[in-house]
Amino acid sequence: MKIDRRRALALLGFGAAAPLTARAQTPFSGPVAFEHGVASGDPLADAVILWTRITPKAEGAGQIAYAWRMNPVDRRAGGAKSGTGVTGPEQDYTVKVDVAGLDPARAYTFEFEANGVTSPMGRTRTLPVGETRELVLAVASCSLYPNGYFNAYQAIADLPQLDAVVHLGDYIYEYGGEGSYGMTSAVAGERPHDPPHEIVTLQDYRTRHAQYKTDPSLQAAHARAPWIVTWDDHETTNNSWMDGAENHQPETEGDWATRKANALKAYFEWMPIRNPAPGAAMTAINRSFHFGDLASLIMLETRIGGRDLQLDYATDLPIVDGQADVAAFRQRLNDPDRRMMGAEQEAWLAGELASSVQSGRKWQVLGNAVVMARVMMPAARKTMGDEAFAQAIASLPPGIGVLVERWERLAALGLPYGLDMWDGYPVARERLYDAIAAANARVVVVSGDSHAFWANELYDDDAQLRAVEFGTTGITSPGAGDYLTGVEVGELFAAASNEVVFSEQAAKGFILLTLTPEAVKSELMTVSTIVAKDYEIAVRKTFTVTAQESGVSPLKAL
């Protein structure tokens, strides 16, 4: 199922000017507020997106006029920018300005004004050109509003040095209502999702984005530095793919293309990301950012642009004479026609890798939503021993115990853990590794989605190291270690998986990534709690990877 491009453009509000009647309206002059903070994103050497939302304090407000201004932090003469515009209900009163003509590697403050009210002040910066000795990125993912306070976002906002925030998806979640995901948290009673049901309509998605951006810690992180984002599944709905989703039921929730268009329209309204270029597909958010001669950050879309339907063990693993037909399953799994990304995006990525290397940039960082490493089903009984395993199972809630027993059966068959991850698309992953090898790239993959920390070494089918991967845990979303309490789940994954050097499945936080020409350092940053507003920040583990003449080194723990 495809979204008709003309229909989608009209729905998203792209590609056409506002009607003359709308533009001719006298702007609303009543009271307004900036309730959702300010943000910036998609920085270039000479441009950046500025974002806010103006909330009218009256029904039927119509159009609202606004002004914006930017000032260089260094106070050197020249470089200030300003402008005006109009927003209205057709874009949910959000404001997005693509400011051009800026100076490279320069920090700016910015703010908005409407009807005599001034927004909070934000800070942003443009990308460097030429020689660049250091780059500091915060890598985040998976913020489930009811499950806890966004302390990790506050910790990002408080970092002493930060060039950009890389967010890898699940910025919002679609669930809602009593008993829904996250509602067992100790703080869920004061942070229930709005609206209080699963979101499907355009207004639903807008309301959910608006709720998340009322959080003061998230506002602080947005105001701290420019964000570079991609989506995963929960910006639409769980385990989405090109033509549907596990958590979309057409008989009760309508047409998938309509729901996807609703989600995308709200996303482009509420996120500091450039709108699709004229002629581009709505899902074409793959794009690159170049930090001088140091690194290229290449952002991937692996969810709804070209992904084929995920396989599922419950329905796709044949049972013949009471035995699992693993060979038949692997034949389906290794079908070369099954894609994680469309053919056009695969070709684009290969070109971006080659271009970055040819331009002399030392590192190629892939912003990637789901874990790329080969992660095998954890064999808990084998790793823990029969007695310890039995004690652990006995202490678990019944549903979780059943899940672990299922892991055991699949582990015995030598099957991968996550079919929604790159493990579910192994031939597509191998094509990506071929592109890395052809470009002679030094690739560091950063990944989200799993609600766990990962430090992985990525090998191709010929056992050649092609990249390293740092997976970030959730801001608040629960990981396997939150359910399997008393079990070192990360150690089970590492024991079962040759590519997993380290995993932590319960911590909450983000990754602080520091790049220099010689090495990349990944600090796994944790917050001590998400159910109290007072917290401590700590480094759970630090890894480095060094640049080699060809490719990257294995990981080194510090």
C-alpha positions in Angstrom: 0.0 0.0 0.0 1.4 3.4 -1.0 0.6 6.9 0.0 -0.5 8.9 -3.0 2.1 11.7 -3.2 -0.3 14.5 -4.1 -2.7 13.5 -1.4 0.0 13.2 1.1 1.6 16.6 0.2 -1.8 18.2 0.6 -2.3 16.6 3.9 1.2 17.5 5.2 0.8 21.0 4.0 3.9 20.9 1.8 4.3 22.0 -1.8 1.4 24.5 -1.8 1.0 28.0 -0.5 -1.7 28.8 2.1 -5.0 29.8 0.5 -5.3 33.5 -0.2 -8.2 33.8 2.3 -6.0 32.4 5.0 -3.1 34.7 4.2 -5.3 37.7 4.0 -6.8 37.2 7.5 -6.0 39.7 10.2 -3.7 37.9 12.6 -5.0 37.0 16.0 -3.9 39.7 18.5 -5.1 38.0 21.8 -3.1 36.2 24.4 -0.7 33.5 23.4 1.9 31.3 25.2 5.0 29.3 24.3 4.1 26.1 26.3 6.3 23.7 24.4 9.7 25.3 24.4 12.0 25.9 21.5 14.2 23.6 19.5 16.7 23.6 16.6 17.8 20.9 14.3 19.2 19.6 11.0 22.3 21.9 11.3 24.4 22.6 8.2 27.6 24.7 7.9 25.4 27.7 6.9 21.9 26.9 8.0 19.7 25.4 10.8 16.1 24.8 11.5 14.5 26.8 14.3 11.2 25.4 15.9 8.6 26.4 18.4 4.8 26.2 18.9 2.6 29.2 19.7 -0.5 28.3 21.7 -3.4 30.7 21.4 -5.4 31.3 24.5 -8.7 31.6 22.7 -10.8 29.3 20.5 -10.9 30.0 16.8 -7.8 32.2 16.9 -6.9 31.8 13.2 -3.6 33.0 12.0 -0.8 34.2 14.4 2.0 36.5 13.4 5.4 35.9 14.9 9.0 37.2 14.8 12.3 35.3 15.4 15.8 36.4 16.0 19.3 34.8 16.3 22.4 36.3 17.8 25.9 34.9 17.7 27.1 33.8 21.2 30.6 35.1 20.5 29.2 38.7 20.1 31.6 39.4 17.2 30.2 42.0 14.8 27.9 40.6 12.1 26.0 37.4 11.9 22.7 38.3 13.7 19.5 37.1 11.8 15.9 37.9 12.2 12.6 37.5 10.4 8.8 37.2 10.6 6.1 34.7 9.7 2.6 33.5 10.2 1.4 30.2 11.7 -2.1 28.8 12.1 -4.2 25.7 12.7 -3.3 24.1 9.4 0.2 23.3 11.0 -1.1 23.1 14.6 0.4 26.5 15.4 3.9 25.1 15.1 6.6 27.2 13.6 9.6 26.0 11.6 12.1 28.4 10.1 15.0 27.3 7.9 17.6 30.0 8.6 20.3 30.3 5.9 23.4 32.5 5.5 24.9 31.5 8.8 28.6 31.2 9.6 30.2 27.7 10.0 31.1 26.4 13.5 29.4 29.3 15.2 27.1 29.1 18.2 23.9 31.2 18.3 21.1 32.0 20.7 17.6 32.2 19.3 14.1 33.1 20.4 10.6 33.9 19.1 8.0 36.6 19.9 4.3 36.7 19.3 1.7 39.2 20.5 4.1 40.7 23.0 5.1 37.4 24.5 8.7 36.1 24.2 9.6 32.4 24.0 12.3 30.8 26.1 15.8 31.2 24.7 17.5 28.3 22.8 21.0 27.7 21.8 22.2 26.1 18.5 25.3 25.9 16.4 26.3 25.3 12.8 28.6 22.6 11.5 32.3 23.2 11.1 34.2 23.1 7.8 37.9 22.2 7.3 40.0 20.9 10.0 38.0 19.7 13.0 39.7 18.1 16.0 36.7 17.1 18.2 33.0 16.4 18.0 30.7 15.6 20.9 27.3 14.0 20.4 24.6 12.8 22.8 22.8 9.7 21.4 19.3 9.1 22.7 16.3 6.9 22.0 13.0 5.6 23.5 11.3 8.0 25.8 8.0 6.5 27.3 6.3 9.3 29.0 4.3 7.4 31.7 7.2 5.1 32.6 9.3 7.7 34.3 10.8 11.2 34.5 12.9 12.3 31.6 16.0 12.7 33.8 18.3 11.6 31.1 17.1 14.4 28.9 18.0 16.8 31.7 21.4 15.2 32.0 21.9 15.9 28.3 20.9 19.5 28.8 23.4 19.9 31.6 26.4 18.6 29.6 29.3 21.0 29.7 30.2 20.3 26.0 27.7 19.3 23.3 27.7 19.8 19.6 24.4 18.0 18.7 21.9 15.5 20.0 21.3 12.4 17.8 17.9 10.9 18.5 17.3 7.5 17.0 13.5 7.1 17.3 10.6 6.3 19.6 10.5 9.9 20.6 6.8 9.4 21.4 4.8 6.2 22.0 1.4 5.5 20.5 -0.1 3.6 23.4 -2.6 5.0 25.9 -5.2 4.1 28.4 -5.4 2.2 31.6 -3.1 -0.9 31.7 -1.2 0.2 28.6 2.5 0.1 28.2 4.3 2.0 30.9 1.2 2.4 33.2 2.6 0.1 35.9 5.3 2.6 36.7 5.4 4.3 40.1 4.9 7.7 38.5 2.4 6.7 35.8 -0.5 8.1 37.8 0.9 11.6 37.3 2.1 11.0 33.8 -0.7 9.2 31.9 -0.6 9.5 28.2 -2.7 12.2 26.5 -5.0 11.4 24.8 -5.9 8.5 27.2 -6.1 6.0 24.3 -4.0 4.7 21.5 -3.4 7.4 19.0 -4.7 7.0 15.4 -6.1 10.3 14.1 -4.1 13.4 13.2 -5.4 15.2 16.3 -4.3 12.2 18.4 -0.8 12.4 17.1 -0.6 16.1 17.5 -1.9 15.9 21.1 0.7 13.3 22.0 3.6 15.2 20.5 2.3 18.3 22.4 2.2 16.4 25.7 5.8 15.2 25.4 7.1 18.7 24.6 5.5 20.0 27.8 8.1 18.1 29.8 10.7 20.6 31.2 13.6 18.2 30.9 12.9 17.5 27.2 12.5 21.2 26.6 15.8 21.8 28.2 17.6 19.2 26.0 16.0 20.8 22.9 17.1 24.2 23.9 20.7 23.1 24.6 21.9 22.1 21.1 20.6 21.2 17.6 18.9 17.8 17.3 19.4 15.4 14.4 16.6 12.8 14.4 15.2 9.8 12.7 12.0 7.9 13.6 11.5 4.3 14.5 8.2 2.5 14.9 6.4 4.2 17.8 6.2 7.5 16.0 3.6 5.6 13.9 2.8 2.4 15.8 4.6 -0.7 17.1 6.6 -2.9 14.6 5.5 -0.8 11.6 6.8 -1.6 8.2 6.1 -0.2 4.7 2.5 -1.5 4.3 1.3 -2.0 7.9 2.2 -2.7 11.5 1.8 -5.3 14.2 -0.1 -2.7 16.2 -2.5 -1.6 13.5 -5.8 -3.3 13.0 -7.5 -2.0 9.8 -10.9 -3.4 10.8 -11.0 -1.0 13.8 -8.3 1.6 13.1 -8.9 2.3 9.4 -6.6 2.5 6.5 -2.9 2.1 7.2 -1.9 4.8 4.6 -4.1 7.3 6.3 -2.8 6.5 9.8 0.8 6.7 8.5 0.1 10.1 6.8 -1.4 11.4 10.1 1.6 10.3 12.0 4.1 11.9 9.5 2.2 15.2 9.3 2.3 15.5 13.1 6.0 14.5 13.1 7.0 17.1 10.6 5.0 19.7 12.4 6.4 19.0 15.8 10.0 18.0 15.2 13.0 20.3 14.3 13.6 18.5 11.0 13.6 19.8 7.4 10.4 19.1 5.5 10.7 16.7 2.6 12.2 18.2 -0.5 9.9 18.8 -3.5 9.4 15.5 -5.3 10.7 13.4 -2.4 8.8 10.7 -0.7 7.3 11.5 2.7 9.5 8.8 4.2 12.8 10.0 2.6 14.4 11.3 5.8 17.8 9.7 5.0 20.3 12.5 5.0 23.9 13.3 5.8 25.6 15.9 8.0 29.3 16.6 7.6 31.4 17.8 10.6 34.4 19.3 8.8 37.1 16.8 7.9 36.3 14.7 11.0 33.1 12.8 10.4 30.0 12.3 8.4 26.8 11.5 10.3 24.6 9.5 7.9 21.0 9.1 9.1 19.0 6.1 8.0 15.3 5.4 7.6 14.7 1.7 8.2 11.1 1.5 9.2 8.3 2.6 6.8 10.1 3.7 3.6 11.2 0.4 2.2 11.1 -2.3 4.9 9.4 -5.6 4.1 7.1 -7.4 6.6 9.0 -8.8 9.6 9.1 -12.6 10.0 7.6 -14.0 13.2 8.5 -17.2 14.9 4.9 -17.9 15.9 3.7 -17.8 12.3 6.7 -18.3 10.1 8.7 -21.1 11.8 7.2 -24.3 10.3 6.5 -27.2 12.5 6.8 -30.6 10.7 6.0 -33.8 12.6 6.3 -31.9 15.9 9.8 -30.5 15.0 10.7 -27.0 14.0 11.8 -26.8 10.3 14.8 -24.5 10.9 16.1 -25.0 7.3 12.8 -23.8 5.8 12.8 -20.8 8.1 16.3 -19.8 7.3 15.5 -20.0 3.6 12.8 -17.4 4.1 15.0 -15.3 6.4 17.8 -15.2 3.8 15.6 -14.3 0.9 17.7 -11.7 -1.0 14.5 -9.8 -2.0 13.6 -9.0 1.7 14.7 -5.5 2.4 15.2 -3.3 5.5 15.7 -0.2 3.2 14.5 0.4 -0.3 16.9 -0.2 -3.2 17.2 3.6 -3.8 18.2 4.2 -0.2 20.7 1.4 -0.3 22.3 3.0 -3.4 22.2 6.4 -1.7 23.9 5.0 1.4 26.7 3.4 -0.6 27.3 6.7 -2.4 27.4 8.7 0.9 29.9 6.3 2.4 32.1 6.5 -0.7 31.8 10.3 -0.9 32.7 10.8 2.7 35.8 8.7 2.5 36.9 10.4 -0.8 36.4 13.8 0.9 39.0 12.8 3.5 36.6 12.5 6.5 38.0 10.2 9.1 34.8 8.6 10.4 31.4 7.6 9.0 28.8 7.4 11.7 25.5 5.7 10.8 22.4 6.9 12.7 20.4 3.7 12.8 17.1 3.0 14.6 17.4 -0.8 15.4 20.3 -3.0 16.6 22.5 -4.2 13.7 24.7 -6.8 15.4 24.0 -10.6 15.3 22.3 -11.1 18.6 21.4 -14.7 19.4 18.7 -16.0 21.6 20.2 -16.1 25.2 20.7 -19.6 26.5 20.0 -18.8 30.1 20.0 -22.4 31.4 23.3 -23.2 29.7 25.0 -20.0 30.9 23.6 -20.0 34.5 23.4 -23.7 35.2 20.3 -25.8 35.9 19.9 -24.9 39.6 20.4 -21.1 39.2 18.2 -21.1 36.2 15.4 -22.9 38.0 15.6 -20.5 40.9 15.5 -17.5 38.6 12.5 -18.8 36.7 10.6 -19.6 40.0 11.0 -15.9 41.0 9.6 -14.5 37.8 6.0 -13.5 37.1 4.3 -16.3 35.1 4.2 -14.5 31.8 7.9 -13.6 32.0 8.9 -17.2 32.9 7.1 -18.5 29.8 9.0 -15.9 27.7 12.3 -17.2 29.1 11.4 -20.8 28.4 10.6 -19.8 24.8 14.0 -18.2 24.6 15.5 -21.5 25.7 13.8 -23.4 22.9 14.8 -21.0 20.2 18.3 -20.7 21.5 18.7 -24.5 21.2 17.8 -24.0 17.5 20.5 -21.4 17.0 18.1 -18.7 16.0 18.5 -14.9 16.3 16.8 -12.9 19.1 15.2 -10.0 17.2 13.5 -10.4 13.9 12.4 -6.7 13.9 16.1 -5.8 14.1 18.7 -6.2 11.3 18.9 -9.9 12.3 15.5 -10.2 10.5 17.1 -8.9 7.3 20.5 -10.6 7.1 21.0 -10.3 3.3 20.2 -6.6 3.4 22.8 -6.2 6.3 25.4 -8.0 4.2 24.8 -5.6 1.3 25.4 -2.7 3.7 28.7 -4.4 4.9 29.7 -4.7 1.2 29.1 -1.0 0.7 31.3 -0.3 3.8 34.1 -2.5 2.4 33.8 -1.0 -1.1 34.2 2.5 0.3 37.0 1.5 2.7 34.9 3.4 5.4 35.6 3.6 9.1 32.1 3.1 10.3 30.6 3.5 13.8 27.0 2.6 14.0 24.8 4.1 16.7 21.5 2.4 17.4 18.4 2.7 19.4 15.1 0.8 19.9 16.2 -2.0 22.3 16.0 -0.2 25.6 19.5 -1.5 26.4 23.2 -0.5 26.1 25.3 -2.4 23.6 28.9 -2.4 22.5 29.2 -4.7 19.5 31.7 -5.6 16.8 30.1 -6.1 13.4 31.5 -8.8 11.2 30.4 -9.8 7.6 29.7 -13.3 6.4 33.4 -13.8 5.8 34.3 -12.9 9.4 35.8 -9.5 8.5 35.3 -6.7 11.0 33.3 -4.0 9.1 32.2 -1.7 11.8 31.5 -1.3 15.5 28.1 -0.5 17.1 27.1 1.4 20.2 23.5 0.9 21.1 21.8 3.3 23.5 19.4 2.4 26.2 16.1 4.1 26.7 15.5 7.5 28.3 12.7 5.8 30.2 11.5 2.7 28.3 11.8 -0.6 30.1 14.4 -3.1 29.0 14.6 -6.9 29.5 16.5 -6.4 32.7 13.6 -4.5 34.2 11.4 -7.6 33.8 14.1 -10.2 34.5 15.1 -8.8 37.8 17.9 -10.6 39.5 19.2 -12.0 36.2 22.2 -10.4 34.4 20.4 -10.4 31.0 23.2 -8.4 29.3 25.7 -11.1 30.3 23.4 -13.8 28.8 23.3 -12.0 25.5 27.1 -11.5 25.5 27.6 -15.2 26.2 25.3 -16.2 23.4 26.5 -13.7 20.8 30.0 -13.5 19.3 29.5 -9.9 18.2 28.2 -8.6 21.6 31.2 -7.3 23.7 29.0 -5.8 26.4 25.3 -5.3 27.1 23.4 -3.7 30.0 19.6 -4.4 29.9 18.2 -2.4 32.8 20.0 1.0 33.0 18.4 4.2 31.7 20.4 7.0 30.0 22.1 7.9 26.8 25.5 7.6 25.0 28.0 10.4 25.0 30.1 10.0 21.9 33.4 11.9 21.5 35.1 11.8 18.1 38.7 12.8 17.4 40.8 12.0 14.3 42.5 9.2 16.2 39.6 7.5 18.0 35.9 7.4 19.0 35.1 7.2 22.7 31.6 5.9 23.7 30.6 6.6 27.3 27.4 4.8 28.4 25.8 7.4 30.7 23.3 6.3 33.2 20.8 8.1 35.5 20.3 6.5 38.9 16.5 6.7 38.8 13.5 7.6 36.6 10.9 7.5 39.4 12.3 10.5 41.4 13.3 13.9 40.1 16.5 13.9 42.1 19.1 11.6 40.4 22.8 11.1 39.9 24.6 10.6 36.6 27.3 8.0 36.1 29.4 6.3 33.4 28.4 2.7 33.3 31.1 1.7 30.8 33.5 3.3 28.4 34.7 1.9 25.1 37.0 3.2 22.4 37.6 2.3 18.8 40.6 3.6 16.8 41.0 4.4 13.2 42.9 1.9 11.1 44.4 2.3 7.6 41.5 0.2 6.5 38.4 0.2 8.6 38.2 0.2 12.4 39.9 -1.6 15.3 38.1 -4.0 17.6 36.5 -2.4 20.7 38.6 -1.6 23.8 37.1 -1.2 27.2 38.5 1.5 29.4 
